[in-house]
Amino acid sequence: MNQFIKTATLVMVSVLTLSTTYSFAATTPANEGNKKVNDGTKETKASFQKDFQNAQLISTEVRDNFTKVTFTLNAQVMTAFYAVNGDLIAVTRNIVSSQLPVSLLMSFKKNYSDYWITDLFEMSQDAQSNYYLTLENAEKKITLRSDGDGWVVYSNFKK
């Protein structure tokens, strides 16, 4: 019964995280810091249309060294990062823990059972996927990065 409650809580937190991320994805402030919301560069537009032909654009943020494009594809909110010249740098998407490779899921459950998930996303770059998992408990906030076979601590903060 206790395991059921833990699993149900984990599922609810994951769903809440995804729904919150999705609900805020379409609202981007017009002038926040050094980013500008517009259509991006001509090169980025052309690359995005080529790379994601059936995508629906949500927002574009042009920064000094890259352009961030948020969009939906097959009902999944994704973010693509483009270099100034229009080259695709990386693509990210939020996922739930059940979408992790089995070895990563088992390792996380074994080594971090007293933490809850606050963020989980997949980053695809150069035909390789890495996963970033942010966990919290009452004392710590830890971000893990997959290295292919397991997890490596990416950042670690005491609360």
N, C-alpha and C positions, 0 to 999 in steps of 0.2 A: 504494500500500500504506500509506504514512504517513497519508494522508487517511482511509483505512478505519479505522486504529487510533484516530485522533482522534474519528471519528464513533462508533465502538463505545464508546469511553470516555465520550463525552458522553451516549450513550444509557444506559449503565450508571449513571452518576452521577444522571441524571434519574430512573431507575427506583428507585434506592436512596433518593433524596430523597422520592419519593412514597410508597414503602412504609414508610419511617420515619415520615413524617407521619401516614399512615393508622394505623399500629400504636400511636402515642401519642395519637391523637385520642380514643380511648375512655377513657383514663385521665387524670382530672383530680383534682388534690389537693383535699381537702375544705376546707381553710382555708389559703390562700396569700395573704399580704398582705391587701388590703382586699376581695378577692373572695369571694363565698359561692356554693357550688354548691347550687342548689335549682331549683324549677320556674319562677322568675321572677315577674314581676308578672302580674296578671290581664289587663292590656292587652296585654302581650307575648305571653302564651299565646294569646289570641284572634287577634292579628295573625299569629303564626306559623302557627296552624292554618289561617287563611284564605289566607296567602301560599304555604304549602308543604303542601298537603293530603295528598300521598302520601309525605311525608318520614318518616324514622325518626329520632327524637331520640337523640342521643348524650349531650350534656351542656348545661347552662345555667349561665352565670356571671353573677351580678348584681354590677355595679360601681356606683360612685357616680352616673355620668352616663349609663350605657348598660347593656344586657344583651347578652351574647354567647351565641348559640345555635349549637352545633355539631350537625350532622345529616348523614344520607346521603339522597340523592335520585338515583334511577337509578344506583346503585352508585358515586356520586361523593360524597366527603366535602366538605361546604361549611360555611361559617360565615356567619351572619346577625347583624348588629348592629342593635339596636333602641334607640330613645330611651326615656326614662322613661315617656312617654305612650303607648308602643306603636308609634310610627311607625318604619317600616323605614328605617335609615340607609344600609346598604350590605350587599352579599353578596360573599364571596370564595370562591375555589376554587383549589387548586393545579393547575397544568397542566404539560405537557411542552413543550419548545421547538417541537415540530412543530405545536402548537396555536396558536402565535402567528400573527397576520396576516403574510402573506408579506413585506410591506415592512419590518416590524419584525424579522423573522427575518433577512432579508438584511442589514439595517443592523447588527444585532448581530454577525453572522458577519464582516462586513467590518471593523468598527471595534474589535472586542474578541476577535480570534481567539486571542490568547495567554492568555485567561481561561477558567475553567470555571464552570459554573452551579452555585450552591449553593442557590438558592431562586428560584421563579418562580410568581407567582400573578396571577390576574385579579380585579379589583375592579369590580363593577357598582354604580353609584350614579347615581340620577336618570336612568335609561335610557341611561347611557353607560358604556362599559367602558374601564378603564385597566389597564395591565400593569405589574407591578413585577418586576424582574429583578435578582437579586443575583449578582455575579460575583466570583471571587477568582483571584489568582495568588500567587506567593511573596511579593510585596511589598505588594499592595493588596487591599482589599475595596471594591467599588463597587456601589451600588444605583442602578439606572436606573428611571425612570418614563416610560411612554409619554405623549406629548402629542398623540396622534392620528396624526401623520405620522412621527414618529421617536422617539428616546430623549433624555431630559434627565437629567443626573446629579442624583439625589435625595440621595445621600450618598456620601462618599468617605473611606476610612480607610486610613492606612498601617499595616502590621503591625509 
